Amino acid sequence: MLEKWKQWARIIKRDAHAVFLAARDPRVPWYAKFLAIVVAAYALSPIDLIPDFIPVLGYVDDLIIVPAGIALVIRLIPADIMAQHREMAIAAQDRPVSRAAAATIILIWVVAVGLTVWVAIRYLM
């Protein structure tokens, strides 16, 4: 059962990336692009229909609305174009991850937070 959920999550992740790629493709109809942007914005937005702090229900909307939106966008994109973008998404998953880039980004955030705290302490106290 757990392996089934993991596989489903991998498929959703791949399709979400493929939909993102397809939304930038000029061959995709405008209404599919628009819906792809709406689904991505909802998925990334901190505002939900049901707030996450409500036990169980807060996460159910994310587990239903986002995959349903992705499925709808996939139906609106021509199958051959979606297949190309799925292949591109799979290829992107296989690329190596740059640990140096991740460390650089983390370092930038740590420095930014440190400077913010330093400025706040110096000028507000």
C-alpha positions as CSV (number, residue, x, y, z in Angstrom):
1,M,0.0,0.0,0.0
2,L,2.8,2.4,0.9
3,E,4.6,1.6,-2.3
4,K,1.4,2.4,-4.2
5,W,1.2,5.9,-2.6
6,K,4.9,6.5,-3.4
7,Q,4.4,5.6,-7.0
8,W,1.3,7.9,-7.2
9,A,3.3,10.8,-5.7
10,R,6.1,10.2,-8.2
11,I,3.5,10.3,-11.1
12,I,1.9,13.5,-9.7
13,K,5.4,15.1,-9.3
14,R,6.3,14.2,-12.9
15,D,3.0,15.3,-14.3
16,A,3.2,18.6,-12.4
17,H,6.6,19.3,-14.0
18,A,5.3,18.2,-17.4
19,V,2.3,20.5,-17.1
20,F,4.7,23.4,-16.1
21,L,6.8,22.7,-19.2
22,A,3.7,22.4,-21.4
23,A,2.3,25.7,-20.2
24,R,5.3,27.4,-21.8
25,D,4.9,25.5,-25.2
26,P,3.3,27.6,-28.0
27,R,1.5,24.6,-29.4
28,V,-0.6,24.3,-26.2
29,P,-4.0,26.0,-26.3
30,W,-4.3,29.2,-24.3
31,Y,-7.1,27.8,-22.0
32,A,-4.9,24.9,-21.1
33,K,-2.0,27.3,-20.3
34,F,-4.3,29.5,-18.2
35,L,-5.6,26.5,-16.2
36,A,-2.1,25.2,-15.7
37,I,-1.1,28.5,-14.2
38,V,-4.1,28.5,-12.0
39,V,-3.4,25.0,-10.7
40,A,0.2,25.8,-10.1
41,A,-0.7,29.0,-8.3
42,Y,-3.1,27.2,-6.1
43,A,-0.6,24.4,-5.4
44,L,2.1,26.9,-4.4
45,S,-0.2,29.4,-2.7
46,P,-0.2,29.6,1.1
47,I,-4.0,30.3,0.9
48,D,-6.2,27.2,0.6
49,L,-9.9,26.6,0.3
50,I,-9.7,24.7,3.6
51,P,-6.9,26.0,5.9
52,D,-4.2,23.4,6.7
53,F,-4.5,23.8,10.5
54,I,-7.9,22.1,10.3
55,P,-7.2,18.5,11.2
56,V,-7.4,16.1,8.2
57,L,-9.6,18.3,6.0
58,G,-6.9,20.9,5.7
59,Y,-4.8,18.5,3.7
60,V,-7.6,16.6,1.9
61,D,-8.2,19.6,-0.3
62,D,-4.5,19.5,-1.4
63,L,-4.7,15.8,-2.0
64,I,-7.9,16.2,-4.2
65,I,-7.8,19.6,-5.8
66,V,-4.2,19.7,-7.0
67,P,-4.2,16.2,-8.6
68,A,-7.7,16.9,-10.1
69,G,-6.5,20.1,-11.6
70,I,-3.4,18.5,-13.0
71,A,-5.6,15.7,-14.5
72,L,-7.9,18.3,-16.1
73,V,-4.9,20.3,-17.6
74,I,-3.5,17.0,-19.0
75,R,-6.8,16.3,-20.7
76,L,-6.8,19.7,-22.3
77,I,-3.2,19.3,-23.7
78,P,-2.9,17.3,-26.9
79,A,-1.6,13.8,-26.1
80,D,1.5,13.9,-28.3
81,I,2.6,17.2,-26.8
82,M,2.0,15.9,-23.2
83,A,4.0,12.8,-24.0
84,Q,6.9,15.0,-25.1
85,H,6.8,17.0,-21.9
86,R,6.5,13.9,-19.7
87,E,9.7,12.6,-21.3
88,M,11.4,16.0,-20.6
89,A,10.2,15.9,-17.0
90,I,11.5,12.3,-16.6
91,A,14.9,13.4,-18.1
92,A,15.0,16.3,-15.7
93,Q,14.5,14.0,-12.7
94,D,17.5,12.0,-13.8
95,R,19.8,14.9,-13.9
96,P,22.3,15.2,-11.1
97,V,21.5,17.6,-8.3
98,S,24.0,20.3,-7.6
99,R,24.9,20.2,-4.0
100,A,27.2,23.2,-4.4
101,A,24.2,25.3,-5.8
102,A,22.1,24.1,-2.9
103,A,24.8,25.1,-0.4
104,T,25.2,28.5,-2.0
105,I,21.5,29.2,-1.8
106,I,21.4,28.1,1.9
107,L,24.4,30.3,2.6
108,I,22.7,33.3,1.0
109,W,19.6,32.8,3.1
110,V,21.6,32.4,6.3
111,V,23.6,35.6,5.5
112,A,20.4,37.5,4.7
113,V,18.6,36.4,7.9
114,G,21.8,37.2,9.9
115,L,22.0,40.7,8.4
116,T,18.3,41.3,9.0
117,V,18.6,40.3,12.7
118,W,21.8,42.4,13.0
119,V,20.2,45.5,11.5
120,A,17.0,45.0,13.6
121,I,19.0,44.7,16.8
122,R,21.3,47.6,16.0
123,Y,18.6,50.1,14.9
124,L,15.5,49.0,16.8
125,M,17.0,48.5,20.3
